[in-house]
Amino acid sequence: MSRIAPQPGIMEIALYQGGQSSVEGVTDIVKLSSNENPYGSSDSAKEAYRTSGLNLHRYPGTDHASLRHAIAEVHGLTAENIICGVGSDEVLQFITQSFAGPGDEVIYTEHGFSMYPILAHACGATPVKVKERERVVDVDAILKACNKKTRIVFIANPANPTGTMIGANEVARLADGLPKGALLVLDGAYAEYVEGYDGGAALVEGRDNVIMTRTFSKIHGLGGLRIGWGYAPKDIIDVLNRVRQPFNLSDIQLNVAEAAVRDTNFVEKCRVDNARMRAWLAEALAELGVPSDTSCANFILARFASEQEATDCDEYLKTKGVIVRKVAGYGLPNCLRITVGDESGCRRVAHAVKSFKEQAV
Ligand SMILES: *Cc1c(COP(=O)(O)O)cnc(C)c1O
């Protein structure tokens, strides 16, 4: 240990585990471990990428005005209430850095996204994990865990890795029941997969304590680009902009994201195809004795009889070139999270689980 000590909390951070993308000795891989879009990104986004980047010697703009206006137009929001970041992860970091510190508590839930405790520790705050009810966020349990030290409550809706969701009335009850001085962060990474859902934008607009975050990494198929955004009351956006580095996003990121958000046909097509293949996959697995909760996202949480069976299946799938996600670290040791692929990806994982079950008996 160096005698130069890091800030409090930093050494508590368990490094984020990304989805595996290769298996030694296996070449034909289908990666269903990171909730990536099996259809890639939209043609207009790819075209914007090709035609960007000829001005590499120029600094990008700092206010992201063009992208914020495009997002506002497409989603029916107010551009000045939007902030853009390097993935929604960066926006979540702005929030913790700005509103929590040593002595403060940051609430997340039992199977919540692993970035939440990481971000809380990074700013010296104390992450507080609250029980869920059968893999669903429990509003009453969260409200009970709140106290005067609570500064932030993180929930993803739909949630990762469970895929479950709570209704707008429940989210509103949560926002309205928080102590004064506590913010509700609604992580809407999977919002576009839910038909007609605004990700919580209306809840933001009616209150002073709610922030919504969104990403280009999931339905827009731009995880490699690293861009996301947040929507919040103007005074909160003003705070977050103070910790945002002025040049956090390149012109390439901004241009590609703008083309992507405007391609609403692509988003709609991905939503519909995802819903169709998700239903197919859930049923195919259920017939093999592997149930899952109804998912509202682009993955399903497959439940096995035991931790041993989940582990064995995961190993078996790898030998067949099918990579899914172990979620023991999320308190779900008997489950595997499987991204909904395209038709061939879904058939392949279902077929591999079937042969796993057959060879196991
Ligand atoms: C994938 C995901 C994100 C997105 O992170 P980016 O930094 O935007 O790529 C955020 N929250 C949850 C719950 C996710 O699953």
The ligand as an ORCA input file, in Angstrom:
! r2SCAN-3c Opt
* xyz 0 1
  C     -26.520      0.051    -19.794
  C     -26.999      0.844    -18.645
  C     -26.714      2.200    -18.559
  C     -26.012      2.882    -19.690
  O     -24.748      3.268    -19.427
  P     -23.992      4.161    -20.497
  O     -22.958      4.797    -19.669
  O     -24.983      5.159    -21.018
  O     -23.489      3.255    -21.563
  C     -27.176      2.914    -17.478
  N     -27.923      2.324    -16.529
  C     -28.253      1.019    -16.595
  C     -29.128      0.435    -15.561
  C     -27.786      0.255    -17.655
  O     -28.090     -1.043    -17.718
*
